[in-house]
Amino acid sequence: MRPSLSIFLSTYLGLNVASPDASVFIFQKDNPLALHDTPQLSLDQSRLVLAQRLDISQHYRLQDYNELSLSHINRFGSEQQPIFDSNWHKIPELVLVVEGVSSMISQFISDAISPINPNFTIVAGTTTSENSLLISELQAQAGKLGTSCSLENAINPSQKSCWSRDQIMIRFNLNNEKQNGMSRLINAQNRIKQLSKKGEMNAAIVLFPEVSGTLKPSENAEDEDEKSARKRQHKEEPLIYTPSVVSSVKQLQSSRSKDKPMKGIPQLCHKSLDLCVSSTNNCTGHGECFKKYGDRDKGDCYTCGCKATNDTVTWAKGTKKGWKITYWGGSACHKEDISGAFWLISVFSVTAIAVVGWGIGMLFSIGAESLPGVIGAGVSSKPRSN
């Protein structure tokens, strides 16, 4: 069970003195593991993760990113609809960006609090404008969804005036909430935790610290950031985009991983998630790395969990199409499970040999029988005398 927001805000502020990185906490029913070695994502990688949760991935070129970036999307992004699952329903997604953290929560620091780790951190820019540009760009692409909603309405998916679709993003600046900002935020976090446990809403809370020496962002600065984000979009080259970009992230990663053959015998356990992804080529695109167990003496063990793949098969010169389910195994999911085909061929071969042997034996048994005596008995005619 996750501690309350006051705990991780206090812990986060203690780390913020040495690092201006932003922290991201994900609340959902099947929450990704908060590892001891919290991964650091760049601004570009974080932009992809948040865009995937907001369902606006069509604005980005996935081909420009490596497999590690795609693995972060698969791990920290929202759940995608399974194939052939008509009963699946989309869970509302909230991205809550909290700004002005370092200046407003210093009075809430408490002693002897067990530190908790965020799901991942964002390597923030050197200036506040770079961090604000990231948020403004996502808001511009999402149509500023949720920016006019209050914090209380944003955590209530039944508010149709705020939740016009299944994904919204709001900004909550603690600098503008002098009196009850922290209490509102803690109440919102408690509500988010309850809804996420029930599977009624997913949320990603992003804590952006203030860079020392910068002023409080004003409304004009936010407008300038939004204009810059729009100009950046207009200046970009035409995007490579398919209608199912969000749902095909794992397929793209799988196709890239299959091109690289495995060298040697991969080990079964790895000390960290990143090491497992890099060593197994992300399970050769046929599964995902997960934490199998953790031990204080032996350390953590990350290994591959293999998944079945659904491949498209065409015949009759491409006029007909079908699907084939392939199962994988091995320490890196690099071995195809051929047990089904093996038993099918084996049973067919044994049956064919038995039938042919039975036929040959039957022919020999027929040929070995003695012929009836009447067949050899003939009547010869007497020659005529002249």
Secondary structure as a PSIPRED ss2 file (coil, helix, strand):
# PSIPRED VFORMAT (PSIPRED V4.0)

   1 M C   1.000  0.000  0.000
   2 R C   1.000  0.000  0.000
   3 P C   1.000  0.000  0.000
   4 S C   1.000  0.000  0.000
   5 L H   0.000  1.000  0.000
   6 S H   0.000  1.000  0.000
   7 I H   0.000  1.000  0.000
   8 F H   0.000  1.000  0.000
   9 L H   0.000  1.000  0.000
  10 S H   0.000  1.000  0.000
  11 T H   0.000  1.000  0.000
  12 Y H   0.000  1.000  0.000
  13 L H   0.000  1.000  0.000
  14 G H   0.000  1.000  0.000
  15 L H   0.000  1.000  0.000
  16 N H   0.000  1.000  0.000
  17 V C   1.000  0.000  0.000
  18 A C   1.000  0.000  0.000
  19 S C   1.000  0.000  0.000
  20 P C   1.000  0.000  0.000
  21 D C   1.000  0.000  0.000
  22 A E   0.000  0.000  1.000
  23 S E   0.000  0.000  1.000
  24 V E   0.000  0.000  1.000
  25 F E   0.000  0.000  1.000
  26 I E   0.000  0.000  1.000
  27 F E   0.000  0.000  1.000
  28 Q C   1.000  0.000  0.000
  29 K C   1.000  0.000  0.000
  30 D C   1.000  0.000  0.000
  31 N C   1.000  0.000  0.000
  32 P C   1.000  0.000  0.000
  33 L C   1.000  0.000  0.000
  34 A C   1.000  0.000  0.000
  35 L C   1.000  0.000  0.000
  36 H C   1.000  0.000  0.000
  37 D C   1.000  0.000  0.000
  38 T C   1.000  0.000  0.000
  39 P C   1.000  0.000  0.000
  40 Q E   0.000  0.000  1.000
  41 L E   0.000  0.000  1.000
  42 S C   1.000  0.000  0.000
  43 L H   0.000  1.000  0.000
  44 D H   0.000  1.000  0.000
  45 Q H   0.000  1.000  0.000
  46 S H   0.000  1.000  0.000
  47 R H   0.000  1.000  0.000
  48 L H   0.000  1.000  0.000
  49 V H   0.000  1.000  0.000
  50 L H   0.000  1.000  0.000
  51 A H   0.000  1.000  0.000
  52 Q H   0.000  1.000  0.000
  53 R H   0.000  1.000  0.000
  54 L C   1.000  0.000  0.000
  55 D C   1.000  0.000  0.000
  56 I C   1.000  0.000  0.000
  57 S H   0.000  1.000  0.000
  58 Q H   0.000  1.000  0.000
  59 H H   0.000  1.000  0.000
  60 Y C   1.000  0.000  0.000
  61 R C   1.000  0.000  0.000
  62 L H   0.000  1.000  0.000
  63 Q H   0.000  1.000  0.000
  64 D H   0.000  1.000  0.000
  65 Y C   1.000  0.000  0.000
  66 N C   1.000  0.000  0.000
  67 E H   0.000  1.000  0.000
  68 L H   0.000  1.000  0.000
  69 S H   0.000  1.000  0.000
  70 L H   0.000  1.000  0.000
  71 S H   0.000  1.000  0.000
  72 H H   0.000  1.000  0.000
  73 I H   0.000  1.000  0.000
  74 N H   0.000  1.000  0.000
  75 R H   0.000  1.000  0.000
  76 F H   0.000  1.000  0.000
  77 G C   1.000  0.000  0.000
  78 S C   1.000  0.000  0.000
  79 E C   1.000  0.000  0.000
  80 Q C   1.000  0.000  0.000
  81 Q C   1.000  0.000  0.000
  82 P C   1.000  0.000  0.000
  83 I C   1.000  0.000  0.000
  84 F C   1.000  0.000  0.000
  85 D C   1.000  0.000  0.000
  86 S C   1.000  0.000  0.000
  87 N C   1.000  0.000  0.000
  88 W C   1.000  0.000  0.000
  89 H C   1.000  0.000  0.000
  90 K C   1.000  0.000  0.000
  91 I C   1.000  0.000  0.000
  92 P C   1.000  0.000  0.000
  93 E E   0.000  0.000  1.000
  94 L E   0.000  0.000  1.000
  95 V E   0.000  0.000  1.000
  96 L E   0.000  0.000  1.000
  97 V E   0.000  0.000  1.000
  98 V E   0.000  0.000  1.000
  99 E E   0.000  0.000  1.000
 100 G C   1.000  0.000  0.000
 101 V H   0.000  1.000  0.000
 102 S H   0.000  1.000  0.000
 103 S H   0.000  1.000  0.000
 104 M H   0.000  1.000  0.000
 105 I C   1.000  0.000  0.000
 106 S H   0.000  1.000  0.000
 107 Q H   0.000  1.000  0.000
 108 F H   0.000  1.000  0.000
 109 I C   1.000  0.000  0.000
 110 S C   1.000  0.000  0.000
 111 D C   1.000  0.000  0.000
 112 A C   1.000  0.000  0.000
 113 I C   1.000  0.000  0.000
 114 S C   1.000  0.000  0.000
 115 P C   1.000  0.000  0.000
 116 I C   1.000  0.000  0.000
 117 N C   1.000  0.000  0.000
 118 P C   1.000  0.000  0.000
 119 N C   1.000  0.000  0.000
 120 F E   0.000  0.000  1.000
 121 T E   0.000  0.000  1.000
 122 I E   0.000  0.000  1.000
 123 V C   1.000  0.000  0.000
 124 A C   1.000  0.000  0.000
 125 G C   1.000  0.000  0.000
 126 T C   1.000  0.000  0.000
 127 T C   1.000  0.000  0.000
 128 T H   0.000  1.000  0.000
 129 S H   0.000  1.000  0.000
 130 E H   0.000  1.000  0.000
 131 N H   0.000  1.000  0.000
 132 S H   0.000  1.000  0.000
 133 L H   0.000  1.000  0.000
 134 L H   0.000  1.000  0.000
 135 I H   0.000  1.000  0.000
 136 S H   0.000  1.000  0.000
 137 E H   0.000  1.000  0.000
 138 L H   0.000  1.000  0.000
 139 Q H   0.000  1.000  0.000
 140 A H   0.000  1.000  0.000
 141 Q H   0.000  1.000  0.000
 142 A C   1.000  0.000  0.000
 143 G C   1.000  0.000  0.000
 144 K C   1.000  0.000  0.000
 145 L C   1.000  0.000  0.000
 146 G C   1.000  0.000  0.000
 147 T C   1.000  0.000  0.000
 148 S C   1.000  0.000  0.000
 149 C C   1.000  0.000  0.000
 150 S C   1.000  0.000  0.000
 151 L H   0.000  1.000  0.000
 152 E H   0.000  1.000  0.000
 153 N H   0.000  1.000  0.000
 154 A H   0.000  1.000  0.000
 155 I C   1.000  0.000  0.000
 156 N C   1.000  0.000  0.000
 157 P C   1.000  0.000  0.000
 158 S C   1.000  0.000  0.000
 159 Q C   1.000  0.000  0.000
 160 K C   1.000  0.000  0.000
 161 S C   1.000  0.000  0.000
 162 C C   1.000  0.000  0.000
 163 W C   1.000  0.000  0.000
 164 S C   1.000  0.000  0.000
 165 R C   1.000  0.000  0.000
 166 D C   1.000  0.000  0.000
 167 Q E   0.000  0.000  1.000
 168 I E   0.000  0.000  1.000
 169 M E   0.000  0.000  1.000
 170 I E   0.000  0.000  1.000
 171 R E   0.000  0.000  1.000
 172 F E   0.000  0.000  1.000
 173 N E   0.000  0.000  1.000
 174 L H   0.000  1.000  0.000
 175 N H   0.000  1.000  0.000
 176 N H   0.000  1.000  0.000
 177 E C   1.000  0.000  0.000
 178 K C   1.000  0.000  0.000
 179 Q C   1.000  0.000  0.000
 180 N C   1.000  0.000  0.000
 181 G H   0.000  1.000  0.000
 182 M H   0.000  1.000  0.000
 183 S H   0.000  1.000  0.000
 184 R H   0.000  1.000  0.000
 185 L H   0.000  1.000  0.000
 186 I H   0.000  1.000  0.000
 187 N H   0.000  1.000  0.000
 188 A H   0.000  1.000  0.000
 189 Q H   0.000  1.000  0.000
 190 N H   0.000  1.000  0.000
 191 R H   0.000  1.000  0.000
 192 I H   0.000  1.000  0.000
 193 K H   0.000  1.000  0.000
 194 Q H   0.000  1.000  0.000
 195 L H   0.000  1.000  0.000
 196 S H   0.000  1.000  0.000
 197 K H   0.000  1.000  0.000
 198 K H   0.000  1.000  0.000
 199 G C   1.000  0.000  0.000
 200 E C   1.000  0.000  0.000
 201 M C   1.000  0.000  0.000
 202 N E   0.000  0.000  1.000
 203 A E   0.000  0.000  1.000
 204 A E   0.000  0.000  1.000
 205 I E   0.000  0.000  1.000
 206 V E   0.000  0.000  1.000
 207 L E   0.000  0.000  1.000
 208 F C   1.000  0.000  0.000
 209 P C   1.000  0.000  0.000
 210 E C   1.000  0.000  0.000
 211 V C   1.000  0.000  0.000
 212 S C   1.000  0.000  0.000
 213 G C   1.000  0.000  0.000
 214 T C   1.000  0.000  0.000
 215 L C   1.000  0.000  0.000
 216 K C   1.000  0.000  0.000
 217 P C   1.000  0.000  0.000
 218 S C   1.000  0.000  0.000
 219 E H   0.000  1.000  0.000
 220 N H   0.000  1.000  0.000
 221 A H   0.000  1.000  0.000
 222 E H   0.000  1.000  0.000
 223 D H   0.000  1.000  0.000
 224 E H   0.000  1.000  0.000
 225 D H   0.000  1.000  0.000
 226 E H   0.000  1.000  0.000
 227 K H   0.000  1.000  0.000
 228 S H   0.000  1.000  0.000
 229 A H   0.000  1.000  0.000
 230 R H   0.000  1.000  0.000
 231 K H   0.000  1.000  0.000
 232 R H   0.000  1.000  0.000
 233 Q H   0.000  1.000  0.000
 234 H H   0.000  1.000  0.000
 235 K H   0.000  1.000  0.000
 236 E C   1.000  0.000  0.000
 237 E C   1.000  0.000  0.000
 238 P C   1.000  0.000  0.000
 239 L C   1.000  0.000  0.000
 240 I C   1.000  0.000  0.000
 241 Y C   1.000  0.000  0.000
 242 T C   1.000  0.000  0.000
 243 P C   1.000  0.000  0.000
 244 S C   1.000  0.000  0.000
 245 V C   1.000  0.000  0.000
 246 V C   1.000  0.000  0.000
 247 S C   1.000  0.000  0.000
 248 S C   1.000  0.000  0.000
 249 V H   0.000  1.000  0.000
 250 K H   0.000  1.000  0.000
 251 Q H   0.000  1.000  0.000
 252 L H   0.000  1.000  0.000
 253 Q H   0.000  1.000  0.000
 254 S H   0.000  1.000  0.000
 255 S H   0.000  1.000  0.000
 256 R H   0.000  1.000  0.000
 257 S H   0.000  1.000  0.000
 258 K H   0.000  1.000  0.000
 259 D C   1.000  0.000  0.000
 260 K C   1.000  0.000  0.000
 261 P C   1.000  0.000  0.000
 262 M C   1.000  0.000  0.000
 263 K C   1.000  0.000  0.000
 264 G C   1.000  0.000  0.000
 265 I C   1.000  0.000  0.000
 266 P C   1.000  0.000  0.000
 267 Q C   1.000  0.000  0.000
 268 L C   1.000  0.000  0.000
 269 C C   1.000  0.000  0.000
 270 H E   0.000  0.000  1.000
 271 K C   1.000  0.000  0.000
 272 S C   1.000  0.000  0.000
 273 L H   0.000  1.000  0.000
 274 D H   0.000  1.000  0.000
 275 L H   0.000  1.000  0.000
 276 C H   0.000  1.000  0.000
 277 V H   0.000  1.000  0.000
 278 S H   0.000  1.000  0.000
 279 S H   0.000  1.000  0.000
 280 T C   1.000  0.000  0.000
 281 N C   1.000  0.000  0.000
 282 N C   1.000  0.000  0.000
 283 C H   0.000  1.000  0.000
 284 T H   0.000  1.000  0.000
 285 G H   0.000  1.000  0.000
 286 H C   1.000  0.000  0.000
 287 G E   0.000  0.000  1.000
 288 E E   0.000  0.000  1.000
 289 C E   0.000  0.000  1.000
 290 F E   0.000  0.000  1.000
 291 K E   0.000  0.000  1.000
 292 K E   0.000  0.000  1.000
 293 Y E   0.000  0.000  1.000
 294 G E   0.000  0.000  1.000
 295 D E   0.000  0.000  1.000
 296 R C   1.000  0.000  0.000
 297 D C   1.000  0.000  0.000
 298 K C   1.000  0.000  0.000
 299 G E   0.000  0.000  1.000
 300 D E   0.000  0.000  1.000
 301 C E   0.000  0.000  1.000
 302 Y E   0.000  0.000  1.000
 303 T E   0.000  0.000  1.000
 304 C E   0.000  0.000  1.000
 305 G E   0.000  0.000  1.000
 306 C E   0.000  0.000  1.000
 307 K C   1.000  0.000  0.000
 308 A C   1.000  0.000  0.000
 309 T E   0.000  0.000  1.000
 310 N E   0.000  0.000  1.000
 311 D E   0.000  0.000  1.000
 312 T E   0.000  0.000  1.000
 313 V E   0.000  0.000  1.000
 314 T E   0.000  0.000  1.000
 315 W E   0.000  0.000  1.000
 316 A C   1.000  0.000  0.000
 317 K C   1.000  0.000  0.000
 318 G C   1.000  0.000  0.000
 319 T C   1.000  0.000  0.000
 320 K E   0.000  0.000  1.000
 321 K E   0.000  0.000  1.000
 322 G E   0.000  0.000  1.000
 323 W E   0.000  0.000  1.000
 324 K E   0.000  0.000  1.000
 325 I E   0.000  0.000  1.000
 326 T E   0.000  0.000  1.000
 327 Y C   1.000  0.000  0.000
 328 W E   0.000  0.000  1.000
 329 G E   0.000  0.000  1.000
 330 G C   1.000  0.000  0.000
 331 S C   1.000  0.000  0.000
 332 A C   1.000  0.000  0.000
 333 C C   1.000  0.000  0.000
 334 H C   1.000  0.000  0.000
 335 K E   0.000  0.000  1.000
 336 E E   0.000  0.000  1.000
 337 D C   1.000  0.000  0.000
 338 I C   1.000  0.000  0.000
 339 S H   0.000  1.000  0.000
 340 G H   0.000  1.000  0.000
 341 A H   0.000  1.000  0.000
 342 F H   0.000  1.000  0.000
 343 W H   0.000  1.000  0.000
 344 L H   0.000  1.000  0.000
 345 I H   0.000  1.000  0.000
 346 S H   0.000  1.000  0.000
 347 V H   0.000  1.000  0.000
 348 F H   0.000  1.000  0.000
 349 S H   0.000  1.000  0.000
 350 V H   0.000  1.000  0.000
 351 T H   0.000  1.000  0.000
 352 A H   0.000  1.000  0.000
 353 I H   0.000  1.000  0.000
 354 A H   0.000  1.000  0.000
 355 V H   0.000  1.000  0.000
 356 V H   0.000  1.000  0.000
 357 G H   0.000  1.000  0.000
 358 W H   0.000  1.000  0.000
 359 G H   0.000  1.000  0.000
 360 I H   0.000  1.000  0.000
 361 G H   0.000  1.000  0.000
 362 M H   0.000  1.000  0.000
 363 L H   0.000  1.000  0.000
 364 F H   0.000  1.000  0.000
 365 S H   0.000  1.000  0.000
 366 I H   0.000  1.000  0.000
 367 G H   0.000  1.000  0.000
 368 A C   1.000  0.000  0.000
 369 E C   1.000  0.000  0.000
 370 S C   1.000  0.000  0.000
 371 L C   1.000  0.000  0.000
 372 P C   1.000  0.000  0.000
 373 G H   0.000  1.000  0.000
 374 V H   0.000  1.000  0.000
 375 I H   0.000  1.000  0.000
 376 G C   1.000  0.000  0.000
 377 A C   1.000  0.000  0.000
 378 G C   1.000  0.000  0.000
 379 V C   1.000  0.000  0.000
 380 S C   1.000  0.000  0.000
 381 S C   1.000  0.000  0.000
 382 K C   1.000  0.000  0.000
 383 P C   1.000  0.000  0.000
 384 R C   1.000  0.000  0.000
 385 S C   1.000  0.000  0.000
 386 N C   1.000  0.000  0.000
